[in-house]
Amino acid sequence: MSTTKTKQPKTTDTAPFPKCYKTSSKPHNFCPGCGHPIVLNELGFAIDNLKIQNSTAFLIDIGCSLLAWDYFDVDTSQTHHGRTIPVATGFKRGKPDASVIAYLGDGGGYAIGMQHLIHATLRNDNITVIIVNNLNYAMTGGQMAPTTLEKQPPTTTAPFDRTEEEYGQHLSAPEMLSTIAAEGAFIARMSVDNPIQLRQTFEKALTHQKEKKGFSFIEVLSYCPINWKTNAKETLSWLTKIKKDYPIFAKTIGKETNEE
């Protein structure tokens, strides 16, 4: 009986964890089913593939993102709530050759920290901002957030549904930033249900920064089954529905074609 050898993919494509993981801090502290570990896993592989572990500064917010404070074996700092982006900007100006990543949730990035996101975009700061959007304030019990959609699983502060009449429109941040970003800035929205695409987009954004091309921003649609109160099947189904309101895309401002 003969056997046929198949070509093995790269180590980083099959390894269970990135090399830049801090193994002493595992298992992680995120809730069961949370999307953050998927996001961080693919970000770690991107850091490995670009060989920037020793030159990365990882800035995290208060909220669910704070649980990433000891996730990687890279220089990491936690900031006050919503202030991650200006800290990242300051670090980048002090060490312009560092790969600086600001990592926040939709509450910190789109509510208390929105002014910083807008002005970093307007300044075309040469940093990479990642905002994980699970459509609620997850750390504090699942309150309505700027990104909460109409007819989604109820939040504790809008238990009977979010309505535009009562609460206004939900926020589509990447689309908004695309209207004010400088030419050449990189803006994207990805999802945790396509981790390979997510990793490739992280690599593109970090390369964009390394090549000093200006601001790069990625929103990642993520699971939150604890606060959505959904089982596994319902969680996957709801994420699919979310993408109808928050479509996946990636583009460099000034180019007409979508790079998705």
Residue pairs with C-beta under 8 A, 6 or more apart in sequence:
8 14
12 18
12 45
12 48
12 49
15 45
17 23
17 26
17 41
17 44
18 41
18 44
18 45
18 47
18 48
18 72
19 44
19 48
19 53
20 44
20 47
20 48
20 53
20 56
20 72
20 73
20 74
21 44
21 71
21 72
21 73
22 70
22 71
22 72
22 73
24 70
25 70
25 71
28 37
28 40
28 67
28 71
29 67
30 36
30 37
30 64
30 67
31 138
31 224
31 225
31 226
32 225
32 226
33 223
33 224
33 225
33 226
33 232
33 235
34 64
34 222
34 223
34 224
34 225
34 226
35 132
35 134
35 192
35 220
35 221
35 222
35 223
35 224
36 64
36 65
36 67
36 68
36 132
36 222
38 192
38 195
38 198
38 222
39 130
39 132
39 192
39 198
39 220
39 222
40 68
40 71
40 72
41 195
42 195
42 198
42 199
42 202
43 101
43 103
43 130
43 199
43 202
44 71
44 72
45 199
46 199
46 202
46 203
46 206
47 53
47 56
47 72
47 74
47 99
47 206
49 199
49 203
50 99
50 203
50 206
50 207
50 210
52 99
52 206
52 210
53 72
53 73
53 74
54 74
55 97
55 98
55 99
56 72
56 74
56 75
56 98
56 99
56 100
56 101
57 74
57 75
57 76
57 77
57 88
57 91
57 92
57 95
57 98
57 99
57 100
57 101
58 68
58 72
58 74
58 75
58 76
58 77
58 101
58 103
59 76
59 77
59 78
59 79
59 84
59 87
59 88
59 91
59 100
59 101
59 102
59 103
60 66
60 68
60 69
60 76
60 77
60 78
60 79
60 84
60 103
60 104
61 78
61 79
61 81
61 82
61 83
61 84
61 102
61 103
61 104
61 105
61 108
61 109
61 113
62 78
62 79
62 80
62 81
62 82
62 108
62 139
63 81
63 104
63 105
63 107
63 108
63 137
63 138
63 139
64 105
64 132
64 134
64 138
64 139
65 103
65 104
65 105
65 108
65 132
66 78
66 139
68 76
68 103
69 76
69 78
70 76
77 87
77 91
79 87
81 108
81 112
81 113
82 104
82 108
82 109
82 111
82 112
82 113
82 116
83 113
83 116
84 102
84 103
84 104
84 108
84 109
84 113
84 116
85 102
85 104
85 109
85 113
85 116
85 117
85 120
85 127
85 129
86 116
86 120
87 102
88 100
88 101
88 102
88 120
88 125
88 127
88 129
89 120
89 123
89 125
89 127
91 98
91 100
92 98
92 100
92 125
92 126
92 127
96 126
99 128
99 206
99 209
99 210
100 127
100 128
100 209
101 127
101 128
101 129
101 130
101 206
102 127
102 128
102 129
102 130
103 130
103 132
104 113
104 129
104 130
104 131
104 132
105 131
105 132
105 133
105 134
105 138
105 139
106 131
106 132
106 133
106 134
106 135
106 145
106 146
106 147
107 137
107 139
107 145
107 146
109 117
109 129
109 131
109 173
110 117
110 131
110 133
110 145
110 146
110 147
110 171
110 173
111 145
111 146
114 146
117 129
117 131
117 173
117 177
118 177
118 180
120 127
120 129
120 215
121 177
121 180
121 181
121 182
121 185
121 215
121 217
122 180
122 182
123 215
124 181
124 182
124 184
124 185
124 214
124 215
125 214
125 215
126 209
126 212
126 213
126 214
126 215
127 209
127 215
127 216
128 205
128 206
128 208
128 209
128 216
128 217
128 218
129 215
129 216
129 217
129 218
130 202
130 217
130 218
130 220
131 173
131 217
131 218
131 219
131 220
132 220
132 222
133 147
133 173
133 219
133 220
133 221
133 222
133 246
134 221
134 222
134 223
134 224
134 227
135 145
135 147
135 148
135 149
135 152
135 224
135 242
136 142
136 143
136 144
136 145
136 148
136 155
136 224
136 227
136 228
137 143
137 144
137 145
138 224
138 226
138 227
141 156
141 227
142 155
142 156
142 224
142 226
142 227
142 228
143 155
143 156
143 157
144 155
144 156
144 157
144 158
144 162
144 167
145 155
146 170
146 171
147 170
147 171
147 173
147 246
148 155
148 158
148 162
148 167
148 170
149 162
149 170
149 242
149 245
150 161
150 162
150 163
150 164
150 170
151 161
152 162
152 228
152 238
152 242
153 227
153 228
153 229
153 230
153 238
154 160
154 161
155 162
155 227
158 167
162 170
170 245
172 245
172 246
173 219
174 187
174 188
174 189
174 217
174 219
174 249
177 187
177 217
178 187
178 251
178 253
181 187
181 215
181 217
181 253
182 214
182 215
182 253
183 253
183 254
184 213
184 214
184 252
184 253
184 254
185 213
185 214
185 215
185 216
185 217
185 252
185 253
186 204
186 205
186 208
186 213
186 214
186 215
186 216
186 217
186 250
186 251
186 252
186 253
187 216
187 217
187 250
187 251
187 253
188 201
188 204
188 205
188 217
188 218
188 219
188 249
188 250
188 251
188 259
189 218
189 219
189 220
189 221
189 246
189 247
189 248
189 249
189 250
190 197
190 198
190 201
190 218
190 219
190 220
190 221
190 248
190 250
191 198
191 220
191 221
191 222
191 239
191 243
191 248
192 198
192 220
192 221
192 222
192 223
192 239
193 236
193 239
193 240
194 248
198 220
201 218
201 250
202 218
204 250
204 259
205 216
205 217
205 218
206 216
208 214
208 216
209 216
219 246
221 239
221 242
221 243
221 246
221 248
223 235
223 239
225 231
225 232
225 234
225 235
228 234
228 235
228 238
230 238
248 260
249 258
249 259
249 260
250 258
250 259
250 260
251 257
251 258
251 259
252 259
